[in-house]
Amino acid sequence: MSNKYYITTPIYYVNDVPHIGHAYTTLSCDIIARFKRIDGYEVFFLTGTDEHGQKVELAAKKKGVKPCEFVNKVSENFKNLLKCMNFSNDLFIRTTEEKHIKSCQKIWNKLLKNGNIYLDKYSGWYAVRDEAFYSQSELVDGKAPTGATVEWVEEPSYFFNLSKWQQKLLDFYENNKDFICPKTKRNEVINFVKSGLKDLSISRTSFSWGVKVPNDENHIMYVWLDALTNYISACDYADHENNDFFQKFWPADLHIVGKDIIRFHAVYWPAFLMAADLPLPKKVFAHGWWTNEGNKISKSLGNVIDPFQLVDKYGVDQIRYFLLREVPFGNDGDFSNTQLINRINSDLANSYGNLFQRVASMIFKNCHKKIPLKPTKFNEEDLKLINLIKNNLNDYRSLIDSQKFDQYLKNIWIVISNANKYVDDEAPWTLKKNNFKRMEVVLFTLIETIRQISILLLPFLPDSSEKILDYMNISRDKRKLNSVEFIFDGNVKISSPNPLFPKI
């Protein structure tokens, strides 16, 4: 087993404030990063902000400030989101950092040296909002396929010979079936590449906010070449001959992106890397978009969902749970307040929270405020419950590796449901009167099952899971996936439990 794992979010464009889409993408990466850490991996989890380009320059102008002041302020909002959602990223990269700029210029020089860049003139349609070039055939009613306004641009430009990499890309997709997920996006990308790739304009002269092209300061690097390079600049690509960090973590194991930027990550990025003689990432996963109560989310409709407000109102673990339980990852989803409250009350308060509350309360009241010692003998029903997670650990690993977060949570909730049924079937309140020893075994079986559930839920509900594991006095080094395989010893003093998830 390789002991390293490198996962990235896209870097977020700083022309606006963070919304639910940003929170969703970073959350999915956070879940995987946390899971891999408890499964013994050394993880490098990267997020950050994309701070160059015409769109940023215009947004700063609108506010009457310099681009550098503007990006400093907006970048802080994205850092605040990390704290708000309890994200565990290892690095926050900004494309205005010196280390990143050096990496961009280094990859440019490598592409140039390898004969993959040439100077010409660009004439064509450009969408400032998307920071993307579009051909005439791609326009829909005079606009970009995304709905963005396009403008005709004519200026000197350096080009990357993307057309040269068409067959190499198709061969790569063929030999790496899981490189693009989900399958619908893989098919979309392959069809796009098969339809013919044109050389790509990779510099602009009509604005100045960006990374300067080496040895030609009239040109600014195309913002997507700049932005995509962040994944290697974070690994110290600028100085990679003199450090082992790049060798250790590159190529990335997984880039998670929104479906609107799959082309940049699955076509342009691998082509740039091939052309620079660098290894390609192992997988790019494009997730879907959220609507709000059935309506497309947009500033003009005034229905943008603010993650800060949501967390403030409902709690961080509650929002983390809802976002990844509600919709299969990769599909579009609808954000509904009613559904959110249902999930919190039904899944979190009534099922999981209630299971912990009733079991911990019974132990506190009936077992001298102490979790019983691990029994020497279990019944068949006890072992059936205790082994439900333990015997299926590889299933959970594979669900995380295939980004099936909703199924992972469904499986855990089957265990929670079985544990609640076991309480009713075994009726420890009756055993207390006629078979005290058996009552202790039943309560131990339940608290042991809760321990296993809490370890598996650490990536999703870090706060609540930590509270339960703290309550049971489980040491930090025993909060790993392989700790699930060993029944804990019990014999731990406890206090009266507090409700985990207040009902809404």
FENQUICOR-V724651 format. One record per helix or strand of 3 or more residues. SS is the DSSP state (~ for helix, > for strand). FROM is the first residue (numbers start at 1). TO is the last residue. If there is no record, write none. Layout:
ss: {SS & SS}
from: {FROM & FROM}
to: {TO & TO}
//
This chain:
ss: {> & ~ & > & ~ & ~ & > & ~ & > & > & ~ & > & ~ & ~ & > & ~ & ~ & ~ & ~ & > & ~ & > & > & ~ & ~ & > & ~ & > & ~ & ~ & ~ & ~ & ~ & ~ & ~ & ~ & >}
from: {4 & 20 & 42 & 54 & 67 & 91 & 98 & 117 & 132 & 136 & 151 & 162 & 183 & 216 & 223 & 230 & 237 & 245 & 254 & 259 & 284 & 290 & 307 & 316 & 333 & 337 & 370 & 380 & 393 & 405 & 428 & 436 & 462 & 476 & 481 & 490}
to: {9 & 38 & 50 & 63 & 84 & 94 & 113 & 127 & 134 & 138 & 160 & 175 & 194 & 221 & 228 & 233 & 242 & 249 & 258 & 275 & 287 & 292 & 314 & 325 & 335 & 366 & 373 & 390 & 401 & 426 & 434 & 457 & 471 & 478 & 485 & 493}
//
